[in-house]
Amino acid sequence: MKNSWTCPPVTDELLEEAVRRILSVGSPLKIVLFGSRARGDARPDSDLNLLIIEPSDLPRYKRPARYLRALPGLFPSKDIDVWTPKEVEEWASVPNSFIATALRGGQDTPCHIMPRWHGDGF
């Protein structure tokens, strides 16, 4: 079923607010906008895709929860992926992997305090 909403454009102001909220609940090493919004080929109903890189002991499926709770009302549909620096290093050089694709087609968000960590693929 196709989404019935139209998402706002992704402006620097929207990304700055997303970064501010993300930094209020976590300490990411890097935040990357990826997907159709980063490539510039988004449809009106395309979601907002953010990759957050930070150290974590949590299983990957539990990591986005606090960030999703910090972003209510910011964008109708968002996809937040949280990976550790080690996971990024392991997957960044694997062709067509999620991380390689996200980093290759992504862009760093504006006014982000980054990077405190430099790994391969950044």
MDTraj code that builds the backbone (N, CA, C; nanometers):
import mdtraj as md
import numpy as np

residues = "MET LYS ASN SER TRP THR CYS PRO PRO VAL THR ASP GLU LEU LEU GLU GLU ALA VAL ARG ARG ILE LEU SER VAL GLY SER PRO LEU LYS ILE VAL LEU PHE GLY SER ARG ALA ARG GLY ASP ALA ARG PRO ASP SER ASP LEU ASN LEU LEU ILE ILE GLU PRO SER ASP LEU PRO ARG TYR LYS ARG PRO ALA ARG TYR LEU ARG ALA LEU PRO GLY LEU PHE PRO SER LYS ASP ILE ASP VAL TRP THR PRO LYS GLU VAL GLU GLU TRP ALA SER VAL PRO ASN SER PHE ILE ALA THR ALA LEU ARG GLY GLY GLN ASP THR PRO CYS HIS ILE MET PRO ARG TRP HIS GLY ASP GLY PHE".split()
xyz = np.array([
    [0.0836, -0.1183, 0.0000],
    [0.0000, 0.0000, 0.0000],
    [0.0880, 0.1244, 0.0000],
    [0.0602, 0.2158, -0.0853],
    [0.1373, 0.3381, -0.0962],
    [0.1011, 0.4340, 0.0171],
    [0.2027, 0.5071, 0.0668],
    [0.1785, 0.6067, 0.1711],
    [0.0860, 0.7145, 0.1183],
    [0.0031, 0.7690, 0.2065],
    [-0.0916, 0.8726, 0.1649],
    [-0.0492, 1.0120, 0.2104],
    [0.0710, 1.0276, 0.2591],
    [0.1150, 1.1584, 0.3048],
    [0.2198, 1.2152, 0.2109],
    [0.2391, 1.3451, 0.2222],
    [0.3457, 1.4128, 0.1504],
    [0.4421, 1.4653, 0.2547],
    [0.5676, 1.4309, 0.2395],
    [0.6703, 1.4718, 0.3354],
    [0.7258, 1.6083, 0.2972],
    [0.7685, 1.6844, 0.3956],
    [0.8271, 1.8153, 0.3660],
    [0.9643, 1.7978, 0.3010],
    [1.0158, 1.9024, 0.2384],
    [1.1515, 1.8929, 0.1847],
    [1.2516, 1.8808, 0.2996],
    [1.3630, 1.8169, 0.2714],
    [1.4684, 1.8055, 0.3720],
    [1.5606, 1.9259, 0.3559],
    [1.5428, 2.0206, 0.4443],
    [1.6217, 2.1447, 0.4415],
    [1.7339, 2.1355, 0.5439],
    [1.8284, 2.2290, 0.5340],
    [1.9341, 2.2352, 0.6354],
    [1.8738, 2.2574, 0.7733],
    [1.7671, 2.3368, 0.7816],
    [1.7037, 2.3634, 0.9106],
    [1.6447, 2.2357, 0.9699],
    [1.5802, 2.1546, 0.8865],
    [1.5241, 2.0286, 0.9342],
    [1.6358, 1.9357, 0.9825],
    [1.7443, 1.9270, 0.9052],
    [1.8560, 1.8416, 0.9454],
    [1.9237, 1.8933, 1.0716],
    [1.9357, 2.0246, 1.0845],
    [1.9951, 2.0818, 1.2056],
    [1.9113, 2.0468, 1.3284],
    [1.7795, 2.0519, 1.3145],
    [1.6912, 2.0157, 1.4254],
    [1.7032, 1.8667, 1.4565],
    [1.7119, 1.7832, 1.3533],
    [1.7299, 1.6394, 1.3750],
    [1.8609, 1.6135, 1.4496],
    [1.9675, 1.6794, 1.4070],
    [2.0975, 1.6626, 1.4735],
    [2.0892, 1.7102, 1.6180],
    [2.0271, 1.8249, 1.6414],
    [2.0141, 1.8772, 1.7778],
    [1.9428, 1.7759, 1.8678],
    [1.8322, 1.7195, 1.8182],
    [1.7569, 1.6226, 1.8974],
    [1.8354, 1.4930, 1.9181],
    [1.9042, 1.4487, 1.8150],
    [1.9857, 1.3270, 1.8270],
    [2.0955, 1.3471, 1.9300],
    [2.1612, 1.4627, 1.9251],
    [2.2690, 1.4907, 2.0210],
    [2.2167, 1.5107, 2.1629],
    [2.0882, 1.5405, 2.1775],
    [2.0313, 1.5578, 2.3115],
    [2.0130, 1.4238, 2.3828],
    [2.0120, 1.3139, 2.3085],
    [1.9913, 1.1826, 2.3705],
    [2.1065, 1.0856, 2.3470],
    [2.2059, 1.1237, 2.2687],
    [2.3173, 1.0328, 2.2412],
    [2.4433, 1.1087, 2.2043],
    [2.5478, 1.0330, 2.1799],
    [2.6770, 1.0915, 2.1425],
    [2.7329, 1.0240, 2.0179],
    [2.6644, 1.0401, 1.9052],
    [2.7124, 0.9745, 1.7840],
    [2.8454, 1.0317, 1.7369],
    [2.9221, 0.9471, 1.6738],
    [3.0465, 0.9898, 1.6131],
    [3.0213, 1.0511, 1.4761],
    [2.9142, 1.0057, 1.4123],
    [2.8803, 1.0556, 1.2792],
    [2.7326, 1.0313, 1.2529],
    [2.6713, 1.1241, 1.1814],
    [2.5332, 1.1106, 1.1366],
    [2.5347, 1.1326, 0.9854],
    [2.4768, 1.0386, 0.9127],
    [2.4781, 1.0461, 0.7665],
    [2.3346, 1.0408, 0.7143],
    [2.2984, 1.1372, 0.6322],
    [2.1732, 1.1326, 0.5584],
    [2.2007, 1.0475, 0.4353],
    [2.1163, 0.9446, 0.4122],
    [2.1370, 0.8602, 0.2952],
    [2.0021, 0.8300, 0.2304],
    [2.0064, 0.7578, 0.1226],
    [1.8837, 0.7225, 0.0521],
    [1.8425, 0.8301, -0.0463],
    [1.7160, 0.8237, -0.0865],
    [1.6680, 0.9121, -0.1923],
    [1.6747, 1.0599, -0.1536],
    [1.6582, 1.0910, -0.0263],
    [1.6660, 1.2320, 0.0169],
    [1.8086, 1.2852, 0.0009],
    [1.9098, 1.2015, 0.0239],
    [2.0486, 1.2441, 0.0065],
    [2.0854, 1.2508, -0.1416],
    [2.0308, 1.1588, -0.2205],
    [2.0620, 1.1558, -0.3643],
    [1.9887, 1.2641, -0.4417],
    [1.8798, 1.3152, -0.3854],
    [1.8019, 1.4172, -0.4541],
    [1.6957, 1.3624, -0.5477],
    [1.6638, 1.2326, -0.5339],
    [1.5619, 1.1745, -0.6209],
    [1.4415, 1.1233, -0.5408],
    [1.4139, 1.1894, -0.4292],
    [1.3027, 1.1484, -0.3426],
    [1.1684, 1.1798, -0.4065],
    [1.0721, 1.0930, -0.3803],
    [0.9319, 1.1188, -0.4158],
    [0.8697, 1.1984, -0.3004],
    [0.7528, 1.2563, -0.3203],
    [0.6892, 1.3326, -0.2117],
    [0.6653, 1.2501, -0.0848],
    [0.6509, 1.1180, -0.0973],
    [0.6247, 1.0345, 0.0200],
    [0.7485, 0.9572, 0.0677],
    [0.8670, 0.9949, 0.0186],
    [0.9898, 0.9252, 0.0605],
    [1.0232, 0.9554, 0.2056],
    [1.0747, 0.8526, 0.2741],
    [1.1104, 0.8708, 0.4148],
    [1.2468, 0.9370, 0.4287],
    [1.2808, 0.9685, 0.5524],
    [1.4088, 1.0288, 0.5884],
    [1.4966, 0.9160, 0.6421],
    [1.6121, 0.8939, 0.5800],
    [1.7031, 0.7869, 0.6212],
    [1.8275, 0.8457, 0.6859],
    [1.8515, 0.8089, 0.8108],
    [1.9702, 0.8549, 0.8819],
    [2.0480, 0.7349, 0.9329],
    [2.1779, 0.7386, 0.9102],
    [2.2704, 0.6402, 0.9649],
    [2.3459, 0.7083, 1.0780],
    [2.3394, 0.6495, 1.1967],
    [2.4108, 0.7015, 1.3128],
    [2.5205, 0.6019, 1.3464],
    [2.6421, 0.6531, 1.3606],
    [2.7559, 0.5675, 1.3946],
    [2.8006, 0.6053, 1.5347],
    [2.7989, 0.5059, 1.6240],
    [2.8379, 0.5286, 1.7627],
    [2.8733, 0.3955, 1.8289],
    [2.9573, 0.3989, 1.9322],
    [2.9835, 0.2758, 2.0073],
    [2.8565, 0.2306, 2.0786],
    [2.8341, 0.1004, 2.0853],
    [2.7170, 0.0474, 2.1549],
    [2.7360, -0.1004, 2.1840],
    [2.6815, -0.1424, 2.2974],
    [2.6792, -0.2843, 2.3322],
    [2.5422, -0.3458, 2.3060],
    [2.4463, -0.2631, 2.2674],
    [2.3110, -0.3127, 2.2413],
    [2.3060, -0.3885, 2.1090],
    [2.2135, -0.4825, 2.0965],
    [2.1911, -0.5439, 1.9650],
    [2.1441, -0.4361, 1.8673],
    [2.1773, -0.4510, 1.7407],
    [2.1474, -0.3474, 1.6417],
    [1.9990, -0.3108, 1.6385],
    [1.9107, -0.4074, 1.6542],
    [1.7674, -0.3771, 1.6439],
    [1.7163, -0.2904, 1.7592],
    [1.7888, -0.2835, 1.8707],
    [1.7455, -0.2016, 1.9846],
    [1.8037, -0.0597, 1.9828],
    [1.9023, -0.0356, 1.9025],
    [1.9750, 0.0914, 1.9066],
    [1.8945, 0.2141, 1.8613],
    [1.8094, 0.2047, 1.7603],
    [1.7413, 0.3272, 1.7134],
    [1.6336, 0.3820, 1.8068],
    [1.5859, 0.3056, 1.9018],
    [1.4681, 0.3439, 1.9809],
    [1.4806, 0.4822, 2.0438],
    [1.5891, 0.5125, 2.1107],
    [1.5986, 0.6421, 2.1784],
    [1.6016, 0.7578, 2.0793],
    [1.6581, 0.7338, 1.9614],
    [1.6604, 0.8396, 1.8605],
    [1.5225, 0.8607, 1.7991],
    [1.4515, 0.7532, 1.7750],
    [1.3154, 0.7662, 1.7227],
    [1.2261, 0.8395, 1.8225],
    [1.2446, 0.8114, 1.9529],
    [1.1664, 0.8820, 2.0554],
    [1.2022, 1.0306, 2.0620],
    [1.3236, 1.0669, 2.0206],
    [1.3668, 1.2071, 2.0238],
    [1.3207, 1.2856, 1.9012],
    [1.2673, 1.2176, 1.8008],
    [1.2337, 1.2843, 1.6754],
    [1.0839, 1.2890, 1.6428],
    [0.9950, 1.2874, 1.7430],
    [0.8521, 1.2888, 1.7068],
    [0.8152, 1.4205, 1.6385],
    [0.7297, 1.4088, 1.5384],
    [0.6804, 1.5270, 1.4705],
    [0.7779, 1.5935, 1.3753],
    [0.9005, 1.5456, 1.3700],
    [1.0006, 1.6101, 1.2847],
    [0.9797, 1.5761, 1.1376],
    [0.9438, 1.4525, 1.1108],
    [0.9272, 1.4065, 0.9737],
    [0.8279, 1.2916, 0.9771],
    [0.7343, 1.2847, 0.8849],
    [0.6293, 1.1816, 0.8927],
    [0.6820, 1.0380, 0.8945],
    [0.7841, 1.0108, 0.8170],
    [0.8369, 0.8744, 0.8087],
    [0.9889, 0.8805, 0.8123],
    [1.0472, 0.8089, 0.9069],
    [1.1934, 0.8107, 0.9189],
    [1.2466, 0.6714, 0.9449],
    [1.3662, 0.6482, 0.8951],
    [1.4353, 0.5214, 0.9137],
    [1.5702, 0.5547, 0.9752],
    [1.5914, 0.5098, 1.0979],
    [1.7157, 0.5373, 1.1694],
    [1.7904, 0.4054, 1.1857],
    [1.9126, 0.4008, 1.1348],
    [1.9985, 0.2833, 1.1506],
    [2.1175, 0.3247, 1.2350],
    [2.1499, 0.2432, 1.3367],
    [2.2613, 0.2740, 1.4265],
    [2.3616, 0.1597, 1.4191],
    [2.4813, 0.1924, 1.3757],
    [2.5887, 0.0942, 1.3609],
    [2.7087, 0.1396, 1.4436],
    [2.7870, 0.0440, 1.4897],
    [2.9084, 0.0754, 1.5651],
    [3.0231, 0.1008, 1.4675],
    [3.1277, 0.1715, 1.5128],
    [3.2444, 0.1915, 1.4266],
    [3.3035, 0.0581, 1.3774],
    [3.3060, -0.0408, 1.4654],
    [3.3607, -0.1713, 1.4256],
    [3.2771, -0.2349, 1.3149],
    [3.1450, -0.2286, 1.3274],
    [3.0573, -0.2832, 1.2238],
    [3.0771, -0.2098, 1.0916],
    [3.0917, -0.0782, 1.0993],
    [3.1128, 0.0011, 0.9781],
    [3.2443, -0.0396, 0.9125],
    [3.3501, -0.0517, 0.9910],
    [3.4795, -0.0928, 0.9355],
    [3.4702, -0.2291, 0.8689],
    [3.3970, -0.3218, 0.9323],
    [3.3849, -0.4574, 0.8777],
    [3.3076, -0.4607, 0.7468],
    [3.2101, -0.3728, 0.7300],
    [3.1208, -0.3788, 0.6143],
    [3.1434, -0.2720, 0.5086],
    [3.2165, -0.1657, 0.5393],
    [3.2300, -0.0530, 0.4460],
    [3.2948, -0.0929, 0.3141],
    [3.3811, -0.1905, 0.3151],
    [3.4495, -0.2293, 0.1913],
    [3.3818, -0.3458, 0.1197],
    [3.2705, -0.3934, 0.1726],
    [3.1973, -0.5024, 0.1073],
    [3.1035, -0.4402, 0.0030],
    [3.1296, -0.4651, -0.1252],
    [3.0471, -0.4032, -0.2298],
    [2.8984, -0.4348, -0.2106],
    [2.8165, -0.3331, -0.2300],
    [2.6706, -0.3449, -0.2238],
    [2.6144, -0.3793, -0.0863],
    [2.6973, -0.3767, 0.0179],
    [2.6433, -0.3953, 0.1525],
    [2.5666, -0.2685, 0.1906],
    [2.4803, -0.2799, 0.2891],
    [2.4034, -0.1643, 0.3341],
    [2.4962, -0.0475, 0.3683],
    [2.5989, -0.0732, 0.4472],
    [2.6888, 0.0339, 0.4916],
    [2.7626, 0.0959, 0.3740],
    [2.8181, 0.0141, 0.2864],
    [2.8917, 0.0679, 0.1708],
    [2.7999, 0.1553, 0.0857],
    [2.6787, 0.1101, 0.0643],
    [2.5831, 0.1855, -0.0167],
    [2.5426, 0.3154, 0.0533],
    [2.5134, 0.3083, 0.1828],
    [2.4723, 0.4283, 0.2576],
    [2.5842, 0.5314, 0.2611],
    [2.7071, 0.4873, 0.2836],
    [2.8185, 0.5819, 0.2909],
    [2.8527, 0.6395, 0.1543],
    [2.8425, 0.5578, 0.0518],
    [2.8750, 0.6038, -0.0836],
    [2.7718, 0.7064, -0.1318],
    [2.6452, 0.6843, -0.1014],
    [2.5404, 0.7730, -0.1505],
    [2.4917, 0.8719, -0.0482],
    [2.5554, 0.8754, 0.0674],
    [2.5088, 0.9629, 0.1743],
    [2.5850, 1.0923, 0.1827],
    [2.5394, 1.1770, 0.2718],
    [2.6074, 1.3033, 0.2974],
    [2.6002, 1.3333, 0.4466],
    [2.7092, 1.3882, 0.4965],
    [2.7108, 1.4245, 0.6374],
    [2.6080, 1.5330, 0.6626],
    [2.5419, 1.5237, 0.7756],
    [2.4418, 1.6244, 0.8083],
    [2.5105, 1.7548, 0.8490],
    [2.4457, 1.8685, 0.8284],
    [2.5083, 1.9963, 0.8621],
    [2.5226, 2.0141, 1.0131],
    [2.6159, 2.0964, 1.0513],
    [2.6469, 2.1338, 1.1902],
    [2.6533, 2.0139, 1.2829],
    [2.7143, 1.9083, 1.2362],
    [2.7339, 1.7916, 1.3213],
    [2.8747, 1.7944, 1.3772],
    [2.8893, 1.7637, 1.5057],
    [3.0206, 1.7618, 1.5677],
    [3.0889, 1.6331, 1.5254],
    [3.1635, 1.6396, 1.4195],
    [3.2211, 1.5174, 1.3683],
    [3.3467, 1.5465, 1.2926],
    [3.4258, 1.4527, 1.2647],
    [3.4228, 1.3232, 1.3287],
    [3.5270, 1.3173, 1.4386],
    [3.4917, 1.2567, 1.5469],
    [3.5896, 1.2287, 1.6513],
    [3.6614, 1.0994, 1.6177],
    [3.6025, 1.0223, 1.5302],
    [3.6590, 0.8949, 1.4899],
    [3.6636, 0.8898, 1.3394],
    [3.7752, 0.8508, 1.2840],
    [3.7884, 0.8354, 1.1392],
    [3.8147, 0.6890, 1.1101],
    [3.7249, 0.6259, 1.0403],
    [3.7449, 0.4875, 1.0000],
    [3.7477, 0.4777, 0.8495],
    [3.7746, 0.3615, 0.7999],
    [3.7734, 0.3396, 0.6559],
    [3.6344, 0.3678, 0.6027],
    [3.6275, 0.4221, 0.4858],
    [3.4988, 0.4486, 0.4223],
    [3.4378, 0.5823, 0.4588],
    [3.5075, 0.6649, 0.5361],
    [3.4510, 0.7945, 0.5752],
    [3.5170, 0.9055, 0.4973],
])
top = md.Topology()
chain = top.add_chain()
for i, resn in enumerate(residues, 1):
    res = top.add_residue(resn, chain, resSeq=i)
    for name in ("N", "CA", "C"):
        top.add_atom(name, md.element.get_by_symbol(name[0]), res)
traj = md.Trajectory(xyz[None], top)
